[in-house]
Each structure stands twice: as C-alpha cells, then as structure tokens.
Amino acid sequence: MKENVLDILMYLFENYMDEDEADAPDQESIEAELHAAGFPQSDINKALTWIEGLAEMQSAPMRLGQNTGFALRHYSSVENRKLGLECQGFLIFLEQTGVIDQHLRETIIDRVMALDSDEIDLEQLKWVILMVLFNQPGREEAYVWMEELIFDESRGYLH
C-alpha cells in the first residue's frame, strides 16, 4: 500500500495548520520543502490535488438534506475494500454520537477514496477525518474531540 500521499498530507497538516492564510507560504515554497524532505514529485502533486478536492467539497452546496437523522449507508464494493469493517464502524460511531453528520461522512468517504491506496486502516482514517473537520467552519468542537482522540491514543492514554 502506498502511504506517501497520506504521509505528505499529515506532514502539511502538522506543519501548516496553525498558519494564518496571510503568513502561509506559497505553493512553490511548499513543493520545494516537500521535495527537500524526500517526497517524490508525483506524490506531492497527488497530495496537493487531494487538498484542492477538499476545498472544492467545502465550497460546494450541501448535496444531502440538513441533518435528517441517521441514514443507513451502503458501501460500494470498491469502498468496502478500501474502508474495512473497522473503518466503517468508526464512521457509524462518529455519526451516531453527533461528531459528524451525513454530509461530513460523505466528504470523508470521498477524500478516502481519493487517496492512492488500496485500503486504509483506522489510524489513517482518523487523520483524514481530522483534516476534513479542520476545514469545516462551525465544527471546532468536533475537531478538538477528534484531535484529542488521535493524540491521546498515540500517547497511550486510555479513557
């Protein structure tokens, strides 16, 4: 499985998430930094395309109705292969607890499917969710909850 694109996204997220838009470096500087860090240009291009896709989804009108309650999501065979049962169960958990809604679930699934890998594990899914939540206005509380979940688990804390 290729993890380079997700590695690049995580690198960018960890290094630039606190940057103000005015202070953020331009795309050429970011590409040069990623190339210097050893990432291949093809993966850098894929990661930047992934980010552009996320921005497009954020600005697109909501395709689903406003939170109409829990809806059963049927996964295609390709989605089933990429998102195993553990990842699908985690998405259901987040939706049932109100961390994400149907629209965010679909955005997350879209961004997972845009990754250049055959399958994704739960840890990788959590990072994708964190990146999606970070880019959603009004989801600050859900973002903080997800961030604490990721970083507390990486430190070995159990709640």
Buried (B, 14 or more C-beta within 10 A) or exposed (E): EEBBBBBBBBBBBEBEEEEEEEEEEEEEEBBEBBEEEEBEEEBBEBBBEBBEBBEEBEEEEEEEEEEEEEEEBEBEEEBEEBBBEEBBEBBBEBBEEEBBBBBBBBBBBEBBEBBBBEBBBEEBBBBBBBBBBBBBEEBEEBBEBBBEBBEEBEEEEEE
